[in-house]
Amino acid sequence: MPSLSMDKANGTNLYLQLYQNIEREIINGQLRPGDRLPSYRWTAKKYGINMSTVIRAYNLLAADGIIEIIHGSGCYVKTVNCCHFFADKVVLENFSQGQVMERPAINFSSGTPFRSTYPIKEFSELLTQLIQEGLGDRLAYRDVQGSSHLRAVLAQYLAQQRITADPACIQILAGSQQGINILSQEIVHRNCTLMVSNPSYTVAINSLSRIGCQILSVPILEDGPDLSAMEEILKRKKVDFLYTMPAFQSPTNISISEEKKRQMVDLANRYGFFIIEDDCLSELSFDGVPLIPLKAFDTQNRVIYLKSFSKILMPGLRLACMVVPPQLVSQITSAKFYSDISSPDLFQECLARFIEEGKMSPHLDRMRAYYQEKHQCMAQEILSSGLMTIPYPSHGGLAFWVKLLNRVEDSHQLYERLRQEGVLFLPGNVFSQDGSHGQYIRLSYAAPTNDEIQKGIRIIAKALKEQR
Ligand SMILES: Cc1ncc(COP(=O)(O)O)c(C=O)c1O
């Protein structure tokens, strides 16, 4: 056991001191993955503290995913991040079987918009226009930050969602995944702490934490992350980043209330962390009014805002933007340069003209009408099965977070079985940092037709009945 110092005169609670000491030993490499921590009794005796203090510290370390308590054996420094484990297995599998389908299936796992919603005619016309104007310069290397025309148009587009963005602080990206990756390369370091809600969009969390930073999760409530749990963590730990998806969160489809968005920004200001806001669906509110992003409430440049055009337009555009706090602009620009030098100009100009010529708004109206119908069709099938519920009903987005009612503990088995039968969905625990949420599945209605929705849900219900 490494030498730990405990200062009993210090105001910080003794269990927190013990927690912080052990955590420091792990970060410094004195305690390594798989190492067994000394027993409660031994530690209490050595430092002259109560055993209950040691238990409290160890429980907290376990809750934060730093150690693992194996009853009857002892406490061990965690070896694998559960989240990475699941992601490597299922997320890539999902991408090959869900987003890019290799064989026919009823696909409830893909979040890719249905092909018929793509504004192909408008984009073809814009491309023809650009070709007629002459491609020349457009095929050269371009501005690393992105086309100044597109950045100016996006600043206006975002203003409609109450975001004030200086075009000089907008970074054009090849999809928001590139933005997440750039943050993980340039901004999030190994010694950082990243707070997320559980469950969350695993791909972002895995990308952000690949470098090895610590992940702390807080439960999610029906109006967003549990802020009391968040503040509990903030009081005892330096948190550097919070990753969040305020509009139609993946996988729960929960949207954060306006009040909570304000409170989250306030926490970021008070405790000095950055919020990474991932927005790909705020326009897909069936009420027709886009949800206001958290960035709109940012008062001290604490929100790094990512806006993807993959879900509301077409993922093959590979276009997104980041509204970067001014203090991070040069770091982000150079990270983009090292990543791919610049994004292709052709689609940037198409997107700029598409928005400028007023084509976005009717397109979004069509998308909303199209998905609202599917949303209703799927909700009806899920609820009438009597075997599944929708714990967080919402009025937008592309997917349902569904609770299985027949005591299923691990939807992974159901996933494996139905995959063979040609029905794809995502098991709940791929979205968890600790492998929990096994009684849930995520069903997306982005790809299937109404007939497929009815047929697929009935196949799932039949399998659930057979498992009873
Ligand atoms: C929540 C979320 N964030 C980010 C992304 C990545 O989007 P993009 O295509 O813009 O890279 C996805 C893609 O599915 C997503 O679901």
PDBQT file of the ligand as one rigid body, heavy atoms in Angstrom, charges set to zero:
ROOT
HETATM    1  C1  LIG A 501     -25.470  12.018 -30.737  1.00  0.00    +0.000 C 
HETATM    2  C2  LIG A 501     -24.583  12.018 -31.929  1.00  0.00    +0.000 A 
HETATM    3  N1  LIG A 501     -23.547  12.867 -31.971  1.00  0.00    +0.000 NA
HETATM    4  C3  LIG A 501     -22.711  12.903 -33.008  1.00  0.00    +0.000 A 
HETATM    5  C4  LIG A 501     -22.868  12.049 -34.086  1.00  0.00    +0.000 A 
HETATM    6  C5  LIG A 501     -21.900  12.129 -35.220  1.00  0.00    +0.000 C 
HETATM    7  O1  LIG A 501     -22.490  12.849 -36.260  1.00  0.00    +0.000 OA
HETATM    8  P1  LIG A 501     -21.739  13.329 -37.558  1.00  0.00    +0.000 P 
HETATM    9  O2  LIG A 501     -22.307  12.547 -38.698  1.00  0.00    +0.000 OA
HETATM   10  O3  LIG A 501     -22.024  14.789 -37.664  1.00  0.00    +0.000 OA
HETATM   11  O4  LIG A 501     -20.278  13.066 -37.380  1.00  0.00    +0.000 OA
HETATM   12  C6  LIG A 501     -23.922  11.130 -34.094  1.00  0.00    +0.000 A 
HETATM   13  C7  LIG A 501     -24.097  10.196 -35.210  1.00  0.00    +0.000 C 
HETATM   14  O5  LIG A 501     -24.876   9.270 -35.204  1.00  0.00    +0.000 OA
HETATM   15  C8  LIG A 501     -24.815  11.126 -32.989  1.00  0.00    +0.000 A 
HETATM   16  O6  LIG A 501     -25.847  10.282 -32.934  1.00  0.00    +0.000 OA
ENDROOT
TORSDOF 0
